[in-house]
Amino acid sequence: MNTFLDEIKGKKFAHGEKLEAEALIIAQKVLHNMGLGMIPKSYADFLHHYNGMKFDGSYLFGATVDDDLDIIDKNEQMKKPENTILLGYNDFDLLCYDYTLGEYLIIDRNDFKVTDKYGDVELDYALSKIFNF
Amino acid sequence: MSRRKKTYAEKHFDFLPSASELTGRFIKDNADLWETLRNPIDFQENFTNLAYPRQIALVDLLHDITYNKVTISPAKMQEKLLDLSADCLEMIGWMCGSFYDAGNIYYPLSDDEKKLVRMECYGSIDARREHELSSYYKFFCKNENRGKFRLKDYDLSQSPMWRVFNQFESFRTIAPNVRRYMYRNGINPDALKVMSVSDFCDVIHKSFAKTPESMKALFLKTGYKKKFVKSFMREQGKTLYNRLIANGLDERKVVSLCRRMAQSGCCDIATLVVTEINFTPRIIKDLRNTPYYSEDYKVGDKIPEELMDRMFLADKENILVARDENGMPLSKDDMPCFEVHHKNAVKFANDDDYLAKVNYPTNLVLVEHEMHRAYFHGFDDTDEVAKNNEMYFSRINMYDSNVALLDGFNFEISCEWDKNSSLQKRIKQDKQNVVNYYEMQLQRFNNIPEIADRYHIEYSKRDLSNERRNLIGMLQDKINVSAEDLQIFTDWIVPDSKAQKSINKAAGKNLKLTKKNKGNEL
């Protein structure tokens, strides 16, 4: 199976500025102060490639000054289930990380029901599910 | 420390508003909002006169007052403010054809139904993981269990779960691809009777994926979300153009946005390339060394559509980029960023009606990104009720099916969708193919023993028990199956006393079945 990065090669989308170590630390600190868990390592690794992405109603957040993609702003502004960090969304679903279970969750924006779960090593599936071209 | 890092740090440490500052927002920076709020009689007029970003700020403020319960003293003032903000929100809703629907009980759709709605909307399908496929389908996919069959043996109407797909126009159009894939791969047609929604997703993914390794496959040339935008532009593209020009937007930006929306159904601003409308000396100069150049091109002439198309296809659109007087690409900060929004939530659309209508153009509307976030999804809330699968649900819904675009709170563009013949045809066909998901699931379960016995497929007790538990839960929530079917089903799964008890309770304890009924089915 391809990776998400293989899949988006050559596609046009907007993304945040290059991730810098301090920005990631700030994001982790603020999220922690908000009572949330840490950004999972697999997602942080992804942010080194693209520090947040957006295209036509699909969003993946990062530690970026872009207001649409800022993981801190979005975790403050948007409703999400408990014990989760919000990592992105599209027209229908949220992408969250449940830091108590260590799983990525696809959650229906309307009823907050989990429709799919992915382990840490299955992040590519979760990203592909949320980000549509 | 680099400048960029400092900016992110500043954003979240130096300028983070404290709780006390939050209270101060009513009088400090938001005097205009406060003036608008404190004048309930002229609220509509004052709100309309606010610039669009301030309207969004006011909606955010009203949201905070009403739902985040921003504390204001004295308490009496808080009460008054709560009443006032609720009235103002109602007025804003009325202005843009929407209303706040709260406190009603709804049943969420099944996960399978949700996935079909998303697939049709985007026209794409994700690869399934091995464990998402049913053991029966996996059995028939094994090389040793494949065979040679006739194409006509693949009768999709025999498949309960394909009938769930068949409710949607998009899946009806690809039914031949599904049959062909199964025929070419020698998958036994009996598999159709026991295949799950995920199994069919696997077939569709493999039929359309560019390579077997692809994570996503496009099974429609254009998903219904993009189709909606294109249809809107065909119907009302000129009206949108006029509106954006009247708003003072640079014509080059307007033309580029409208062109993109009409051609690709995409409204994304971040990736939009704003191009010149007419040839400039710079463009002529840059074109001269390319295969796209023609002696006929003159400064000031309109750039032909055909040339634009060719250059976009070849990824050479940067040559045509519109620039300001300093030679810099035009800023896109003042451009509206439209997003497609579902007027009514997916489950509402199905509640008293049928599933396929959720992606109808009548249920879609283009709204500006900030309005989408702050208003249309700003009031979403959900709360699970203790019993069964019921939920309280709050959401902003819209009641006018013809509104197709909202540019701010007080400007809308409508399309006469009811005069659209292809939509009318689609509605007619969709209505003929409506099924109840839970009934189809029940039929599939009833087919499993017969197929498993015939092909000596081992039952996985754990899978069966999980599926049984899921289905019992769903049946409890929506008893749309007949009492007899329910009883036959419960007999077949050899119910334990607890499951039997809960099913009987859910079915209203009206199960009067004869022994004949029980014996006939299994």
Interface residues (C-beta under 8 A of the other chain):
Chain A: M1 N2 T3 F4 E7 K12 F13 A14 E17 E20 E22 A23 I26 V30 K54 F55 D56 G57 A63 T64 V65 D68 D70 I72 Q77 K79 D91 F92 D93 D108 R109 N110 D111 F112 K113 T115 D116 E122 D124 Y125 S128 K129 N132
Chain B: M1 S2 R4 K5 T7 Y8 A9 K11 H12 F13 Y106 P108 D111 K114 K115 V117 R118 C121 Y122 S124 D126 A127 R129 T211 E213 S214 M215 K216 K225 C266 C267 D268 A270 T271 E339 V340 H341 H342 A345 V346 K347 H369 R373 H377 D380 D381 T382 M391 F393 R395
